[in-house]
Amino acid sequence: EHVRALVAEGARVVFGDVLDDEGEAVAAELGDAVRYVHLDVTDEAQWNAAVAASEEAFGPVGLLVNNAGIVVFGTVADMEPAAFRHVIEVNLTGVYLGMHATIPSLRRAGDGVIVNISSTAGMMGYAGINAYVASKWGVRGLTKAAAMELAPDGIRVLSIHPGPVRTPMTAGLGDGLIANQAIPRMGEPEEVTKLLLFLAADATFST
């Protein structure tokens, strides 16, 4: 959804995932304005390669969107430490690695925007998804710290905090997930995308 909307706004986009067949299909659909790269967000070398591919294809990066996320269910008492660490690695360390790899390119662009996708779980607690909650609070804090560090470079760093959004990750979850939301329904991916486009409106990503 994000990639399609950015291309529609005139952006040239490099996006990454571990789902190569799906990623290649989206790139083929959208044409020359898009490149797909294999990207495990927990792998520093793959992040560096993704940024290098972006610069080679389209020049310095003007916008970074950190959107990868997973959830593992379980209580603090029951969740295995390896599962907790994996969620933190993807949802929080992956955001740090993305920013760390991309900041030099954003600086070369002369300005830029970083948008990190957090969650309402980064502002409140949810039982049964403690690792996810911890990771999203971490994304919120990391965003605030990076915003202060990068402001002198003219780089804005922001986070988006949607409630539960209708995606494969939330498929099959019960109504209890949305009971405490201000608007008691699942969000739609395009609603998050619209906010992303607003926040990135002055990013240097257009042709």
Secondary structure as UniProt FT lines:
FT   HELIX           2..8
FT   TURN            9..10
FT   STRAND          13..17
FT   HELIX           20..30
FT   HELIX           31..33
FT   STRAND          34..38
FT   TURN            41..42
FT   HELIX           44..58
FT   STRAND          63..66
FT   TURN            76..78
FT   HELIX           81..88
FT   HELIX           89..93
FT   HELIX           94..109
FT   STRAND          112..117
FT   HELIX           120..122
FT   TURN            127..128
FT   HELIX           130..150
FT   HELIX           151..153
FT   STRAND          155..160
FT   HELIX           168..170
FT   TURN            171..172
FT   HELIX           175..177
FT   TURN            178..180
FT   HELIX           189..199
FT   TURN            200..202
//
